[in-house]
Amino acid sequence: MEKNVRGKVFLVTGGAMGMGKLVAERFARDGARVVIWDVNEDALEKTAAEFKGRGYDVTTDVVDVSDREAVYAAADRVKADVGPVDVLMNNAGIVKGGHFLDTDDDDNFRTLDINFISHMWTCKAFLPDMAARNDGHVIALASAAAITPTPGASAYAASKAAVRHWMDTLRWEFKERGKSGVKFTSICPSIVKTGMFDGCEAPILSPFVEPEKMADKIYEGYHKDKTTVMEPFVVKLTPLMAATVPEPVRYVLGKILRLNSMFEGWVGH
């Protein structure tokens, strides 16, 4: 059964562009009160004007989610000005391609901070209210890279694997405390055509995912309380393969299917 989102507060990080913006649109058009955080002030102002022009209820704030104190301060503003958050979507993310030995330490740390550690700060800020009323939902952008090795994007893959396992662990923790009304959904797509992965070559059998389609799948996953949303179909097979196919065989398959080399031409935005 679909949920009624009218009047609910939906907060998305990194929501001024890309997947965050598209999912926010879906909540807003169905009557949710949307809060968008982003570090890009110009893009945020543009998105706010666009949403308000459509009659959407939207509030925005410039927030660097890798800054813990900035997150907590912004969360206090949301609670005071809008109200308790019903749905939190941790969407903000970056990717830096390259062989690990050629990568910059600061880039690696920033990838981990934005893609994973920031989720801890937002959840610490908003989960207590959800737990108190035993109702709420956290959506987190992980990746197919959380399930299978992704040469050329080691820090990115590590950050997304951490997100997926952490979300599963939070789900069990909340169930153990009798708070199963709080839901957790991890999003694990292959490459989505948002610009972050410009220059990458899609692996064989795993084509690029169109952003609009992925946004629909995320919104559907929220309504159905799915624990994980995986796209395209071949990604749904990767957990079984990881558990049953020997690692040397998976490596050869990765080479044949271009998985091992897809980041060789990465240039990003």
C-alpha positions in Angstrom: 0.0 0.0 0.0 1.3 3.4 -0.9 1.8 5.9 1.9 0.2 9.3 2.1 3.1 11.9 2.1 0.9 15.0 2.2 2.1 17.2 5.0 5.0 15.0 5.9 8.5 16.6 6.1 11.0 15.2 3.6 14.6 16.3 3.9 17.2 15.5 1.3 20.9 16.2 1.4 22.6 17.2 -1.9 19.2 17.9 -3.3 19.8 20.9 -5.5 20.6 18.7 -8.5 20.6 15.2 -9.7 18.9 12.3 -7.9 18.2 14.3 -4.8 16.2 16.9 -6.7 14.3 14.3 -8.7 13.2 12.4 -5.6 12.3 15.7 -3.9 10.1 16.6 -6.8 8.1 13.4 -6.3 7.5 14.0 -2.7 6.7 17.7 -3.3 4.2 17.0 -6.0 2.3 14.7 -3.7 2.1 17.3 -1.0 5.1 16.8 1.2 6.9 19.7 2.8 10.3 19.5 1.3 13.6 20.6 2.9 16.6 20.7 0.6 20.2 20.9 1.8 23.1 21.5 -0.6 26.5 23.0 -0.5 26.0 24.7 -3.9 24.2 27.9 -3.1 23.5 28.9 -6.7 22.0 25.6 -7.6 20.0 25.6 -4.4 18.5 29.0 -5.2 17.6 27.9 -8.7 15.9 24.8 -7.5 14.0 26.7 -4.8 12.7 29.1 -7.3 11.7 26.3 -9.6 9.8 24.4 -6.9 8.1 27.5 -5.5 7.0 28.4 -9.1 5.2 25.1 -9.2 3.5 25.8 -5.9 5.6 23.3 -3.9 6.2 23.7 -0.2 10.0 24.0 -0.1 12.7 25.2 2.4 16.3 25.3 1.6 19.6 25.7 3.4 23.3 25.8 2.4 24.9 23.0 4.4 28.2 21.2 4.1 27.2 17.7 5.4 30.8 16.8 6.1 30.8 19.5 8.8 29.2 17.9 11.9 28.4 21.1 13.7 27.0 22.7 10.6 24.6 19.6 10.2 23.5 19.9 13.9 22.9 23.6 13.6 20.9 23.2 10.4 18.9 20.4 11.9 17.9 22.6 14.8 16.7 25.2 12.3 14.6 22.7 10.5 13.0 21.5 13.7 12.2 25.0 14.8 11.0 26.4 11.4 9.5 23.3 9.7 9.0 20.6 12.3 10.3 17.0 12.9 11.6 15.2 9.8 9.5 12.3 8.7 11.6 11.1 5.8 15.4 11.7 5.6 17.2 11.0 2.4 21.0 10.9 2.7 21.8 11.6 -1.0 24.9 13.9 -1.0 27.8 12.2 -2.5 31.0 12.6 -4.6 33.2 10.3 -6.6 36.9 10.5 -7.4 38.3 8.0 -9.9 41.8 6.6 -10.2 44.0 3.8 -9.0 44.3 3.9 -5.2 48.1 4.6 -5.3 47.5 7.6 -7.6 44.7 9.1 -5.5 45.0 12.1 -3.2 44.6 11.5 0.6 42.4 14.5 1.1 40.1 13.4 -1.8 39.8 9.9 -0.2 38.9 11.4 3.3 36.4 13.8 1.8 34.8 11.0 -0.2 34.3 9.0 3.0 33.2 12.1 5.0 30.5 13.1 2.5 29.4 9.7 1.3 29.2 7.9 4.6 30.3 9.8 7.8 27.8 12.6 7.1 24.9 10.0 7.4 25.9 9.6 11.0 25.5 13.3 11.7 22.1 13.6 10.0 20.7 10.4 11.6 21.9 11.5 15.0 20.0 14.7 14.4 16.7 13.3 13.1 16.4 9.6 14.2 15.6 10.4 17.9 12.3 12.1 16.9 11.5 9.1 14.6 12.3 6.7 17.4 10.1 8.6 19.9 7.0 8.2 17.7 8.1 4.9 16.2 7.5 6.2 12.8 9.8 7.6 10.1 12.0 6.5 7.2 15.6 6.9 6.2 16.7 6.5 2.6 20.4 6.3 1.9 22.2 6.3 -1.5 24.6 3.4 -1.6 25.6 1.8 -4.9 26.2 -1.4 -6.7 29.8 -0.7 -5.8 28.8 -1.5 -2.3 28.4 -5.1 -3.4 31.0 -5.8 -5.9 34.7 -4.6 -6.2 35.0 -1.4 -8.3 38.6 -0.9 -9.6 39.3 2.7 -10.1 37.0 4.0 -7.4 38.2 2.4 -4.2 37.3 5.1 -1.7 33.9 5.5 -3.4 33.2 1.8 -3.2 34.3 1.6 0.4 32.1 4.5 1.4 29.1 2.9 -0.3 29.7 -0.5 1.2 29.8 1.2 4.6 26.5 2.9 4.0 24.8 -0.3 3.0 26.0 -2.4 6.0 25.4 0.5 8.4 21.8 0.8 7.2 21.2 -2.9 7.7 22.7 -2.7 11.2 20.5 0.3 12.1 17.4 -1.6 10.9 18.2 -4.5 13.3 19.1 -2.1 16.2 15.7 -0.4 15.9 13.9 -3.7 15.7 15.7 -4.9 18.8 14.4 -1.8 20.6 10.8 -2.3 19.4 11.0 0.5 16.9 10.3 -1.4 13.7 8.0 1.5 12.6 11.2 3.3 11.6 12.2 2.1 8.1 15.6 2.0 6.4 16.0 1.7 2.6 19.4 1.5 0.9 19.6 2.5 -2.8 22.1 0.4 -4.8 22.1 1.4 -8.5 24.7 0.8 -11.1 25.9 4.0 -12.9 23.2 6.7 -13.0 23.5 9.3 -15.8 23.8 12.3 -13.6 27.2 13.6 -14.7 29.1 12.2 -11.7 30.3 9.3 -13.8 31.0 11.1 -17.1 33.7 9.3 -19.0 32.9 5.9 -17.5 32.0 3.0 -19.8 29.0 1.0 -18.8 29.8 -2.6 -18.1 28.3 -5.2 -20.4 24.8 -6.3 -19.2 24.6 -3.3 -16.8 23.6 -0.2 -18.9 23.5 3.3 -17.5 20.3 4.0 -15.5 18.3 7.0 -16.5 17.9 9.4 -13.5 14.1 9.8 -13.9 13.7 6.0 -13.8 15.9 5.7 -10.8 14.0 8.4 -9.0 10.7 6.5 -9.6 12.3 3.3 -8.3 13.4 5.1 -5.1 10.0 6.6 -4.6 8.4 3.2 -5.1 10.9 1.6 -2.7 9.9 4.2 0.0 6.2 3.5 -0.5 6.7 -0.3 -0.3 9.2 -0.1 2.7 11.8 -2.0 0.7 15.1 -2.6 2.5 17.1 -2.3 -0.7 16.5 -1.0 -4.2 18.8 -2.3 -6.9 18.8 -1.3 -10.5 19.2 -2.5 -13.3 18.2 -6.1 -13.0 21.7 -7.6 -13.2 22.7 -5.7 -10.0 20.1 -7.8 -8.1 22.1 -10.9 -9.0 25.4 -9.6 -7.5 24.7 -10.5 -3.8 24.0 -14.1 -4.9 27.1 -14.2 -7.0 29.3 -12.7 -4.3 28.1 -15.5 -1.9 28.4 -18.4 -4.4 30.9 -17.7 -7.1 34.6 -18.0 -6.2 36.5 -14.7 -6.2 38.9 -15.7 -9.0 35.9 -16.5 -11.2 34.2 -13.2 -10.3 37.4 -11.3 -11.2 37.5 -12.9 -14.7 33.8 -12.2 -15.2 34.5 -8.6 -14.2 37.2 -8.4 -16.8 35.0 -9.8 -19.5 32.0 -7.6 -18.6 34.2 -4.4 -18.5 33.4 -4.0 -14.8 37.1 -3.9 -13.9 37.9 -1.1 -16.4 34.8 1.0 -16.4 36.5 3.9 -14.5 39.5 4.1 -16.7 38.1 7.1 -18.7 36.3 8.8 -15.7 36.3 12.6 -15.8 33.3 13.4 -13.6 31.4 16.6 -13.8 
